[in-house]
Amino acid sequence: MRVNVATKWTNISHLQTQISRYSTHVQCRQAIANKNSSVNAFVHVSGAPSQLGKDLPLSGLTVAIKDNIATSRMPTTCSSAMLKGNSLNVHSVHGPVKNPVGLLQMNDPVEERSAGGSSGGSAAAVSAGMCDAALGTDTGGSVRLPASYCGVVGLKPSYGLISRWGVVSYADSLDCVGVLASDVHTTKQLFDHIALYDELDPTSAPNEIREQASRHLAEKAFSTDSSLSILKGLRIGVPQEYFPSEISPIITQHVRGVISQLKNHGAIIIPVSLPSTSYALSSYYVLASAEASSNLARYDGVQYGSYVKPPLGTDLTKTSKIYAHSRTANFGQEVQKRILLGTYALSADAFDNYFLQAQRIRQLIRNDFNRVFDIPSYFSDSPDHRHANTDQGVDVLIHPSAIRTAPLLSESKSHNSSLDAYLQDVLTVPASLGGLPALSIPIARVKDDGAGSKDEKQWPIGVSVVGQWGTDQLILSVGEAIESLQQ
């Protein structure tokens, strides 16, 4: 995690506004100085701005940048030894990011919790007040899970809306640049100015289909008179598969409370079924690992990445022997595990049974979403998916963001809990496989009922709103309504 704290200024005559923005900027830097040693969110902090800037749309905001997004004046290392000097972030070379909720309260010790991954540094920085907003990346829930764990807002946009140019790739067909902030308004403010077509990104959605989705959404004529007026007549689907047996009962209780609030303010609640959801996690880990193994092949210490000199006696006539030492030394255990899984899935013996099957399941998941949404998918090659659902589908879906509160760091670092860590993504990966926008909003703080925890602190939980491709503005509006109902 890095931060660009070169906050821009506005060229206006109102001195009070300038002082306010300067104060916010100074407060963020002071918070970093005071808290980062405990939270461990930042690996680099930019220098203070040398002069005042122009009147720009994001003037006054201090924004943190995840360490896998390239910047012009700061190092990009992915918090990995492989890129030193040029993940669940528990496995970072800099050590784990710690959830700041309750961590910094004096004379009141708490158990150390994970901030989630892999954008946990971004979420922790926002939660600790070390920045106004942050950019992260979301492959299967890497923005939404940390947002839920740390009690902040996290947006995974529609695939292709925000440029990935400059992002160090993990899984190209899944990676999205996401936004985290303390409230929906700031999230929307940042999203609106970066969700633009970029010809340098081959996966960037063309303006034509962006406009088609926007026009269709405008035709539905949702009310915007107030933050709650959007709920009148809004058809909200509640997918039954998103309340698995593993979910904490107290989370289910609070999510049902939010659903009741939405209904009381005019929303139409509709139970829906997404039957392919149970296969989503298996499909995701095959596809993501396969793409990662291909993307990470370039980090061999010779063409790219830090080089580790082989020991004496190594057969230097074989390039694989030279590569192996750099990759073994510089890739952590979790990265190595995913490379091996992905390489196997792409092998001749396993390709049909694993990779192709996972792709088929991904299409079934997309079909499920297209079937329940009233709004068609304009980011689809299939003409069938570009027609509205005439069976009165839903406008958005709502479900818990996570099955539990933030896990203990001791659990996250335990080798016995590796499968449990993967299970945390069970509610977030379907939207990623479908390329759909999803927004996590904090709704409550509850005492953890997990086994082995003696912590009496209250920890955040979140609810997620998911929309059809291109309906990011709609889910942000629904998010603002949910946010206002919690105040």
N, C-alpha and C positions, 0 to 999 in steps of 0.2 A: 504494500500500500504506500502510495506517495500522495502528496497534496500540493496543489498549485495555489498558494496563498497570495499570489500577486493580484489581489482584488482590484477590479477596475472601479474608477470613480465616475460620477456624473458631473458634467459641466453645467451646473445649474446654480442659480444665485441663492438658493435656500441653504444657508450655512448649517441649519439644524439637521438637514438630511445628510449632509456630508459628515458631520460629527457623528451621527448615528451609525452610518456605514463604516466609518473609521473605527468607532468603538467596537462594532461587531467583529471587524477584521482583527483588531488587537485582542479581543476576547478569545477568538479561535486560536490565535498563536499562543496566548497565555495558557489556554486549556491544553494544548499539545505539550507545552513545556511541563505542565503540572501533572498530567495524567498519562502520557504515553508510556512512561516507564512501567506503569502498572498494567495498562490495557494492551500495549504492544501492537497497536494498529498501524503505525507509520514506520516505513524503512527509510524514507527520505522526505525532507521538508525544503521547499524552494525558498530562495531568498526573499526578503521584503521588497515590495515594489519600489522602484527608484523614483517614479514620478506619477502624477495623476494621469488617468486615462480619459477617454472620451465618454460621452453619454451613450452607453450600450445597453441592450436589453437585460443582460445579466449583471449589470453593475451592482457592486455591493455584496455579491455572493462569494463565499469562500467554498471551493469545491475540491474534494479529494478524488484522486484517480487511482483505480486499482492498478497494481504493478504489472499487469499483462497488457496494458494499453500504452502504446508508444507516445512519448511526448518529445518536443523539440529540445528541451533544455534540462531534462532530468533522466537519470538512468532507468532502464527497463530490465528487470531481472526475473520477473515472475516469482520473486522470493525463493529462487532456486539456486543451488550451487552451480548448476549447469550454465547459468547466465551471469554469474557473479562478476562484477566489474564491467560490465558492458552497460491452494489446493485445498477438500476440507483443510483449512489453513492450520490445523493441528500439526500437519506434516511439513510446514514451512521450515526452510533452513534457518530462519530467524526465531524459531520457537512459536508456540501457539498464541493466537490472538485470544484475549480473555474478554468475556462478556462484561461490559462495564456496569450492567444493572446491579446496583447495590455494592459493587466492588470497591467503590471509592468512598463509602460512608465511614466516617471516623468512629472508632470505638465500637464497631459493630461488625465483627468478622463474618464472612460468608464463605460458602464453598465456591471454589472457582468453577465457572461454567464456560462452555464453548460459546463462541459467537456465531457458530455455524460456518459453512463453507460453500464455495470457495471465496465468496465476497464478504466474508466475516469482518475483514479489516475495514471495509467501506461502511458496513452497518454499525460496527463498534465506534468508528470515528464520529458518525452522526449522533448515535445514542449518547456518547460522552460529551457532546457539545464542542468537539474539536473542529467541526466544519458545519456549514449550512446544508450541504448536500454532497453526494458522492456518486461517482460512476463505478459500476461493477460490471461483471459479465455473468450471464445466466445460461447454463447449458441444460441443466435438469432441475433447477430450483436454487441455484447458487446466489440469487438475489433475494428470492422470496423467503427461503428458510432463515437466513441470517436476519432479515427484516422482522420475521415473527419472533425469533429468539431474543432480539435486542429491543423490541418495542418501537420500531420505526416503520415508515412506509417504504415498500419496495415494489418497483414496477419492472416486469419483464415485458417489453413491447412486442408487437407483432413482428414475426421474423422478417427481416429485410427493411424495416422502417428506419432504423438507426444504422449508420454505416459501421462496418466492421474493419474498415481500412485502418491499419495500425494496431489491430488487436492480434496478439500472439494466439494462433489458432489452437484449439483443443479438439473440438468436433465441429467441423464447418457447417454441417447441415442443422446444427442445434444451437450454436453459440449466438447470443444476443447481447448487445450492450444495454445494461439496465440502469435505472436511476433509483437512488435511495435518498430520503429526506425525512425530516421530522414531521412533515404534514403533507397532505395531498396537493395543496396549492403550490408549494415549492417544487414538488415532484413534477407537476404539470408545467410549471414555468420553465424548468430545465428541459423537459421532454419536448416541448413545443419548439424549442430553438435548435435542437439537434436531430429531430426526426425529419431529415431532408434526403432527397435522392443524391447519391454520390456515384459518379461514373467510375471512380477508382475501385469501387466495391462491386464485383460481379454478382453478388447476391442481393444487392440493393434493389428494392421494389421500384419499378418504373412509376413515374408520375401518373401515368394513365390509370393504372389500377388503384393507386392511392385515391385519385379523384373519384373513381367509380364507387369505391367503398364509402367515401365521404358523402357523395350524393345520395346513395341509398339510405345512409344513416339520417341525413337531413330530411328525407321524405317521410320518415317515421314521426317527425315533428314532436320530439320529446320536449316537455315543458322545461324552461330554464329560468323561471321567475325567481326561484330561490334554490338553495342547495337541496331542499327536500322535495321540491316540486317534480323533479325527475322521476320520483317513485310512483307518481300517479299513473296507473295503468301499465307500469313496467312489468313485463313477464319474467320472473326470476325462477330459474330451474334449480332444483336441489337434487343432485345426483346421489342415488342411494349407495353406490359403490364407494363413495368418498367418506364413509363412516365405518371403516374396517374395525375388526375386533381389537386391533392393537391400539386404537385411539384412546386417549385418556378420557374417562367419563366427564371430568370437569370441563374439558375443552368442548365436548359435545353439548354440554349444558349451556355454555356461554354462546356458542354458535347458534343454537336453537333460539336463544334469547334475542340475538340480533335479527334472525329471520322473522320472529314475531314482531319486532319493532318495524321492520320493513313492511310487513303486511298491514300493520296498524296505520301506516302512512300512505296506503293506497297501492302498494305493490301486489301483484298477483303471483302467489307462490304455487309452483307446479312441480310435483315430483317427477323426475326423469330417470332413465336408466342408460348407462353407458357400459354395456356388457363387456367390452374388450379391455376395460380398465385393469382388470386383474392380471393381464399379461403385459401391461405397460412397463413395469419395472424391469422385467427380464429382457424385453426388447430394447429398452434404453441402454442398459449396461453392455449389451452386445454391440449395438451400433456406436455408442460413444467411445467404447474402448477400441473398436476397430478403426474408427477415424483418428483417434488419438495415437494409436500405434503407427499409423501412416504419417501423421503430422510430425510426430516426435522423432521420426527416423533421421531427420536432418541434423539432430543434435548428436553428433558423433565425436566432437572434440577436434575434428580436422576441418570440415567445411564450416561448422557452426558450433558454438558453445565452448566452454572451458576445456582445455586439453590437459589430460593427466598422463605423464610420461610412464610408459610401461616399465615394469621392473626388469632387471637384468635377466637374460635367459629367455625372454619372450620371443616367439617366432615372428619377426617383423616382416616376413614375406607375405603374411596373411593380414589383410586389412581388418578382418573381423576381430582379430586378437588385439589390434591397436584400438579399435572402437570400444571394445568391451570394457577396457579399464576406465576410460573416460565416462562411459554411461553408468557403470557400476558405482563409481565414486560420486558422481554428480546427481544421479537420479535417486530420489528417496524410495523407500520401500513401497509406498502406495502407488507411485508413478510406475515403478517396475512391474507391480502386480497388474496394473491396467494395460501396460504395453504387452505383457505376456498373454493376457486374456484376449486382447484385440488381435494380436498376431495369430493366435490359434484360430479365432473366428474367421480370419481371412485365408487360412490355409486351405489347400485343395481338398483335404479330407473333411473339413468342417464347414466349408463355405455354404453349401446348400442347406445343411441342417441347422446352421446357426445364423449366419449373416442374412441369407435370403429369407429365412423364416421370420427373422426380426423385422425385416423391411415389410413383409406381408402384414405382420401384426400392426406395424406403424400405420399402414393404410387403413386397416380396420378401425383403429382409434380415430383417425381423421374422419372416416365415414360416420362413426358414432356422433362426433361433434356436428358434422354437417347435417345429420338427420334431426338433431334436437334444436338447432339454432334456426330462428326465423330469417335471419340475414344470411345471404349466400356468401360463399367463399370466393373472393375475386383473385386470390393467390393460388389458384388451382388450375392444373392443365385440363381437368375434366370439365366439359361443358355442363354436365349434370349438376355440378357443385356451384355453378354460377347463377342458379335460379333460386328464388326465395322459397322457403318451406311453406307450402300452401296448407299444411295441417296445423297452423297456429303454433309454431315453435316458440322457443323462449328467446328473450333478448340477451340475457346474461345468465351465467351459472354462479352459484355461491357454495363455498365449502371451506372447511378448516384449512389453514395454511400448513399446519404440521400436526403430527399425531401426539406430540408431547411438548413440554417446555424445554428450554435449552438443556442439553445433557451435561453432566459433570465432565470436566476435562479428564478426570481419571478414567471415566468410561470411554471417552473418545480415544484415549491413548492406549487402551487395553487391546491386545491382540485378539482376545476372545469376543470383542464386541464389533468386529469388522463388518459382519453381516447386519448387525443392528444399525450401524452407521448408514449402510446402503438403504435400509428400510425407511430411513427418515425421508427419502425422496418419493415415497409411494404416492403422495398426494400432488406433487408438483410436476412429475415427469410427463403426464399425459398432455398438458398444455404445451410443453416443450416439443413433444413428438408431433403435435398438431400445428406448431408454429403460431400459436394463438397468444393474444395479450392476456396477462394476468397480473393483478394488483393485490398485494398483501397489505392489510390495514390493521394496526393494533386495536384490540377491542377490550382488553381487560388484563389485569395482573392477578395471578392466582398462586396459591401455595402449591409447591411441587408435591405430587403424590407418587413419585417414582420410588422404586425400591432402593433402599440403601441411603437415601438422602435424609440428612438431619437438619437441612436448611429450612428456617421458618420464614425466609424472605418470600415476597410475592414476585413471580416471574411473568414476563409478558406472553400473551398468546395473540394470534392474529387470525383473521378471516380473509379468504381470497375471493376476488371477483374475476371471472374469466369470460371473455367475449369472443365473438367470431373474428377472424382476421380483419384488421383494419378498423376495429371499433374501439381503439384505445381511448379516444375522447369520451366514449360512453362509459367505459369502466372507471375512468377517472372521475366522471360526474357521479356515478354510483358510489365510488369510494368517498367522495366529499360528503355525500348524504349519510353514509355509515359513520364517518368521522364526526359529523355534527350531532348525530344521535347519541354518541358516547360522551358528549360534553355536558 
